[in-house]
Amino acid sequence: MFYKRISLYFLFLCGFSFVAQATHLKGGEITAKRVSDKTLTFEFTLTTYTENNRANVEQNAVNFCFGDGSTILSAKRSAGYPINLGNGTMKNVYKIQYTYPAASLFYKVSVAVPNRNDGVLNITRSVDVPFYVETIFSINAGLGLNSTPVLLNPAVDLTAVVGQPFIHNSNAVDAEGDSLAYRLSVSRTGAELTCDPAGRGLIAPNFKQPNEVSATPSSFTINAKTGDLVWRSPQEVGMYNCAFIVEEWRNGVKISETVRDMQIEVKDLDNRGPILTVPADVCVQAGTRINQLITAIDQVSKTGRVDPITITSTGNVYAIDTTYAVKPPNATFTSAPRQTSLNAVGTFNWQTDCVHIRKEDYDVFFKAEDFPPVTNSGVSNLVDSKIWKIRVLAPAVKNVTATAGIGTQIVLRWTSYACSLPNASLILYRKQGACDAVTNASCTTGMTQTGYTELARLPITATTYTDNAIVKNTNYSYVVVVAFTNSKGVDDFSPMSNAACYLIASASPIMTNVSVLKTSTTAGENFVRWTRPVKLDTLQYPGPYSYQLMRAVGTGAFGAIGSPINASIRTAVNDTSYTDTGLNTTALTYRYRTDFYYTLNGVRTLLEAPTPASNVRLSSQVAIASVKLAWSATVPWTNEFRTHRVYRETPRGSGNFNRIADVPVTTAATFKYIDTGVDSYGADGTFTISMKTDSSYCYYVETLGSYGAGLPAMELINKSQIICGIPQSDLFPCPPSLQVYTVDCASLDTKADCSFSSFTNQLNWTPTVSGVCDPDIVSYKIYYAKDSSSPYTLLATTSTLNFSHILQNSYRGCYYVTAVSALGKESAPSSKICVENCASFDLPNLFSPNGDGLNDTFKPMRCPRFVTNVNAKIVDRNGQLIYQYSGPLAGFGWNGTNSNGVQMAASSYFYTCDVVFDLFDKSAQTKSLKGWVELVR
């Protein structure tokens, strides 16, 4: 009896010892990496972070479940582990390979290990709760040899202090540069020795988020973009577990989820964490060297102590495991450990290269850790961490220059492009007008300057281009952008090159003015002016000289006005003018040019025809309690990026015009003004009025322009014709013009499986902006009714010019669309269009019920559609009823037996079949079929 007591006591002690030693797991995660392009073979890595105790030493293996119904497999701990990471934490790695039988939208690999640390406050009896993590990932050919993200920052930032913010960042990186996102999860548990889904991935007993334990409020969040896990701030001493998920996305599709479960220990210490400072996020062009200082200071503790600081950095920009590291040249980070000066510093250095170009940022992780004196409370190092984002862009094309070519050609040259990029080409843009420098805003790519249009697409190897389509006396600016396929497989662009600007001066005169002097339908007048020849070689082109003024109406052909005008080319004579009379300046636009003639062997000879210039054309639009004005002019100088002037007749009918506004304009699209009655220009008196809807108001505008560099500097002021407009009291947009498209019915007959899960009507419309309707449309409303006699209801609101209506049972429906203005006014309905179903029901004349799966049943062929009811009878040659059916289409079909289930003999049988269709047209709603069918065995 005494022996038994001692034995039981010994067993109790041993059991207690085992439980105490088994509590060791702090955190961990699983990563997956496909290792073969021939088979679906993956390598899985479980990384755990544990206490430094006997239980961890004895944890030589773990069990993996692979999520495909297979049995559990054991993986041994990798050689060289565990590794002591400091801060009381050991790192363990377990690897295993597994080949999946088939691709799948997702598989879930998981590991459960007994036991978590004891005493976790937000999990009931945590020592009895197995530690559990899982990773979900997709397998398909399009993903290639994909790897799930690896978490470079180990789960060693485990100490928090009461009342101070706690931060942890996993520094997740992805080998393929896929997008990553983060979200909080819950700690889970699972059975160690089974892969039964019912026993794995269960929420840990009574799990709460760490901030939900204490009655004192605090927040516990994770930044979805950076991955910063922040507890602001712990309130109660103890151990807590938490979990978060790292999502991997490619081209808008989520392809994996990795769970990290980790422990946080909150202490009440005489310590305050360091403060880390990193540079602002940056975008650089490949080839740029990045050299930046990283700094950190330690906060003074309660007792006035400042501790040494070590700054470390991780990320795939460094020379780490080749699967995850970028290609050389790699970045370096140098920083002395345990720095005691006021500011701890480190230096980041990276010579970026073409191989580093990608769509996503590089996340470089920096961590500052303090080292207070060791106390009886154990390890109490505190950290601050931050992610520095670096994006490496394709470099801009460099050294673009423009020079004169032969005749009226401009020759462009640039440095050969340095990077070899997928599907790369050069896009050459051109702008006519002022010469402006190009500035690339941070992280912007592609053409972002206004006024440029695409001129040519060239091979990436091209270094020169000759522009033949130019006009003299006009500045042309050129910019080159590289187009290529980025790391996501989509179109991308480099930043813009520098702008090269050039002007080929003409020896002929240049036009300077076409200004409306008088507005009339028959007696209108335009004032036309031009300069003497700008760069005339009098030895090559001797006099005497003359001008011939040419005019065109609208886009018509030019014709001479009057006789030639003798030309003086003396410097003192700067220009010549002409007043053109008897015009319809109310309704028409006129273009002018002045041809210049010299004398060759006594013959009057045309030297050059200058670029024409048109008069300023002003138009008005009706608006509520206001008049909208817009103007344009086709001229060889530029009226853009200047200030134009608006004049209003004051008082009405007086013929006197008062300057009411100076309008800053940029591109031609901004040559607009809305007169609400305010006079904002006071130099000639202020005449603000109340706009009346029964009155007409008249206006003209003056444009201010100039030629660019290389031509005479002068301000060119030109006046438009006079135009009048009447404000409206209530203005609605016009109804749009609607069209509705459905699928080609014939294509439904050939559908392989005759399955129709949905039906789509495609609506397209065009806005109507003419007449007296408000053109300022901001959205459209689509209305739907199931038939023409049913009430219409609002189906959708959109700002686009199309809408796809997906129905579940048929195409049937009626539609109209309305336009909604910026003022919220809704137009009248568009035309109403109804869509009919394309019904179909045809019976074969032969079937063979022999059980081979082909034509075993007498039933409709070619995908019957929109049938609501079938009434059918089949009789034999003697008129004996063999088969009868009445009901929905799905139940109709004769299998070749009679009502008693007896197989009928091979023969001819006769049927009648009445079919009811789901149609608007009542005359077509029924169809009666009569005929025979041959039963073949």
HUBEL-V749362 format. One record per residue. OMEGA is omega in whole degrees, 0 to 359 (NA if undefined). Layout:
OMEGA + OMEGA
This chain:
178 + 179 + 180 + 181 + 181 + 181 + 180 + 179 + 179 + 179 + 179 + 179 + 180 + 179 + 179 + 180 + 181 + 180 + 181 + 182 + 185 + 182 + 185 + 189 + 178 + 184 + 178 + 178 + 179 + 171 + 181 + 181 + 176 + 188 + 180 + 174 + 178 + 180 + 180 + 183 + 181 + 170 + 180 + 180 + 171 + 174 + 178 + 176 + 194 + 169 + 176 + 182 + 185 + 182 + 178 + 178 + 184 + 180 + 186 + 183 + 175 + 182 + 179 + 166 + 191 + 170 + 179 + 180 + 180 + 181 + 181 + 178 + 183 + 177 + 180 + 176 + 182 + 179 + 179 + 179 + 6 + 176 + 178 + 181 + 187 + 181 + 177 + 187 + 175 + 177 + 179 + 180 + 177 + 183 + 176 + 175 + 180 + 180 + 181 + 182 + 185 + 174 + 181 + 177 + 173 + 168 + 179 + 174 + 186 + 177 + 173 + 183 + 170 + 357 + 174 + 173 + 178 + 171 + 176 + 190 + 184 + 172 + 181 + 180 + 186 + 181 + 180 + 185 + 178 + 172 + 186 + 171 + 181 + 174 + 180 + 183 + 179 + 172 + 170 + 186 + 183 + 182 + 179 + 180 + 186 + 174 + 172 + 182 + 172 + 184 + 189 + 180 + 183 + 180 + 178 + 177 + 194 + 184 + 175 + 181 + 180 + 176 + 180 + 179 + 176 + 180 + 174 + 174 + 185 + 184 + 178 + 176 + 182 + 184 + 184 + 180 + 177 + 179 + 180 + 176 + 187 + 173 + 178 + 175 + 178 + 174 + 183 + 180 + 181 + 179 + 185 + 194 + 179 + 176 + 179 + 182 + 181 + 183 + 183 + 179 + 179 + 177 + 178 + 186 + 176 + 180 + 171 + 171 + 185 + 182 + 183 + 182 + 182 + 176 + 178 + 186 + 170 + 181 + 180 + 189 + 172 + 178 + 186 + 183 + 185 + 183 + 178 + 175 + 188 + 172 + 185 + 353 + 181 + 184 + 187 + 180 + 177 + 179 + 182 + 171 + 177 + 179 + 174 + 185 + 173 + 180 + 177 + 184 + 174 + 179 + 176 + 181 + 178 + 184 + 174 + 172 + 179 + 181 + 166 + 173 + 183 + 183 + 174 + 177 + 180 + 179 + 174 + 191 + 170 + 180 + 174 + 187 + 178 + 175 + 184 + 177 + 177 + 180 + 173 + 177 + 190 + 169 + 179 + 173 + 181 + 185 + 179 + 172 + 178 + 179 + 187 + 174 + 173 + 184 + 177 + 173 + 177 + 179 + 182 + 180 + 180 + 182 + 176 + 183 + 172 + 188 + 173 + 183 + 170 + 176 + 176 + 182 + 174 + 179 + 182 + 172 + 180 + 181 + 178 + 178 + 190 + 179 + 187 + 182 + 173 + 177 + 179 + 5 + 180 + 177 + 173 + 174 + 181 + 179 + 180 + 179 + 172 + 179 + 185 + 178 + 184 + 179 + 170 + 184 + 172 + 182 + 175 + 181 + 179 + 172 + 182 + 186 + 181 + 183 + 183 + 181 + 174 + 184 + 186 + 175 + 164 + 178 + 177 + 186 + 176 + 180 + 174 + 183 + 177 + 183 + 178 + 176 + 178 + 180 + 178 + 178 + 178 + 183 + 181 + 178 + 177 + 185 + 164 + 182 + 179 + 174 + 173 + 184 + 178 + 174 + 180 + 182 + 170 + 183 + 175 + 172 + 188 + 171 + 175 + 179 + 178 + 178 + 180 + 173 + 178 + 179 + 181 + 177 + 171 + 182 + 180 + 176 + 177 + 181 + 179 + 186 + 191 + 189 + 174 + 185 + 181 + 175 + 186 + 174 + 179 + 175 + 180 + 179 + 180 + 175 + 177 + 181 + 186 + 178 + 180 + 176 + 179 + 177 + 176 + 174 + 183 + 175 + 179 + 178 + 180 + 181 + 179 + 179 + 177 + 175 + 182 + 173 + 182 + 181 + 184 + 170 + 189 + 174 + 182 + 180 + 183 + 177 + 180 + 178 + 178 + 181 + 181 + 188 + 181 + 178 + 180 + 177 + 179 + 176 + 176 + 176 + 183 + 178 + 180 + 176 + 177 + 173 + 181 + 176 + 186 + 184 + 178 + 180 + 180 + 182 + 178 + 186 + 171 + 167 + 180 + 172 + 168 + 178 + 174 + 185 + 180 + 178 + 172 + 183 + 179 + 174 + 183 + 173 + 172 + 180 + 180 + 183 + 161 + 188 + 182 + 177 + 184 + 179 + 181 + 176 + 182 + 185 + 180 + 182 + 173 + 176 + 184 + 179 + 179 + 180 + 169 + 179 + 186 + 184 + 185 + 173 + 186 + 176 + 180 + 182 + 184 + 178 + 2 + 187 + 177 + 174 + 169 + 180 + 181 + 182 + 173 + 177 + 181 + 179 + 183 + 182 + 179 + 174 + 183 + 173 + 176 + 184 + 175 + 181 + 178 + 185 + 171 + 181 + 178 + 183 + 183 + 180 + 189 + 184 + 178 + 182 + 180 + 175 + 182 + 188 + 177 + 185 + 172 + 181 + 177 + 190 + 191 + 173 + 182 + 176 + 183 + 168 + 180 + 178 + 183 + 183 + 170 + 183 + 180 + 181 + 177 + 182 + 176 + 189 + 178 + 176 + 180 + 173 + 182 + 176 + 183 + 175 + 180 + 172 + 178 + 182 + 182 + 176 + 180 + 176 + 178 + 178 + 182 + 178 + 181 + 175 + 178 + 180 + 173 + 183 + 181 + 176 + 176 + 189 + 179 + 174 + 180 + 173 + 185 + 178 + 178 + 176 + 178 + 186 + 179 + 180 + 177 + 179 + 182 + 350 + 182 + 178 + 184 + 186 + 178 + 183 + 182 + 178 + 187 + 183 + 166 + 189 + 173 + 181 + 174 + 178 + 183 + 180 + 182 + 179 + 186 + 175 + 175 + 179 + 177 + 180 + 183 + 173 + 185 + 179 + 190 + 186 + 179 + 183 + 181 + 183 + 175 + 184 + 172 + 184 + 181 + 184 + 178 + 185 + 178 + 181 + 186 + 188 + 158 + 179 + 171 + 174 + 176 + 183 + 177 + 171 + 180 + 181 + 179 + 179 + 183 + 179 + 179 + 176 + 186 + 182 + 181 + 187 + 177 + 170 + 177 + 178 + 183 + 178 + 182 + 176 + 179 + 178 + 181 + 188 + 180 + 173 + 175 + 177 + 178 + 174 + 190 + 169 + 179 + 180 + 174 + 180 + 174 + 185 + 181 + 181 + 178 + 180 + 184 + 180 + 190 + 185 + 178 + 179 + 180 + 182 + 179 + 182 + 186 + 169 + 181 + 180 + 175 + 179 + 176 + 180 + 174 + 186 + 181 + 177 + 185 + 181 + 177 + 181 + 184 + 184 + 181 + 181 + 179 + 177 + 180 + 181 + 186 + 171 + 184 + 173 + 187 + 181 + 181 + 179 + 177 + 176 + 180 + 182 + 183 + 173 + 184 + 175 + 179 + 181 + 178 + 180 + 177 + 179 + 182 + 179 + 185 + 190 + 184 + 174 + 189 + 176 + 178 + 187 + 160 + 184 + 174 + 176 + 180 + 182 + 178 + 178 + 179 + 179 + 182 + 182 + 169 + 180 + 168 + 173 + 180 + 182 + 178 + 180 + 181 + 173 + 174 + 186 + 180 + 174 + 179 + 182 + 178 + 176 + 177 + 170 + 187 + 182 + 182 + 176 + 180 + 179 + 181 + 178 + 180 + 185 + 173 + 184 + 184 + 177 + 178 + 171 + 176 + 186 + 171 + 177 + 180 + 181 + 178 + 172 + 186 + 173 + 177 + 180 + 177 + 183 + 182 + 180 + 181 + 180 + 181 + 185 + 177 + 182 + 172 + 181 + 182 + 184 + 187 + 183 + 185 + 176 + 180 + 183 + 177 + 177 + 176 + 184 + 178 + 179 + 180 + 180 + 180 + 182 + 174 + 185 + 174 + 179 + 187 + 184 + 165 + 185 + 176 + 186 + 177 + 182 + 174 + 184 + 171 + 187 + 182 + 181 + 181 + 185 + 180 + 179 + 180 + 181 + 174 + 180 + 181 + 177 + 180 + 175 + 183 + 178 + NA
